[in-house]
Amino acid sequence: MSTPFVGMIAGMALAFAGWFGGFGAFLLVAALGALGWMLGRWAEGGGSIRDVRDVRDAFERSRR
């Protein structure tokens, strides 16, 4: 799956959570999505995050 498609699915999940479950459900879905993203990046990188710079570098690489 492409990155824009995954982003669209995540946005739709947040929208449904906000619409049907209220703001609390929206925050829960957003927090769990962020946790899933972090675990995915960790697994993709071989299972080791050395420090905060690794997370920052992941954001910088995705902007280019």
C-alpha angles and dihedrals in degrees: 000000000000122000095246090052092051089048090052092051091049091049091050091050090052091047093051091046091051094045099046103025105032131232094313092057090046091055092046092052091046092050093047090046091053090048091050091049091052093048090048092051089047093051092044091053094055097268101291130103107184098193146321091292090070091059091046091050091051090056092046093050092052092054094058 
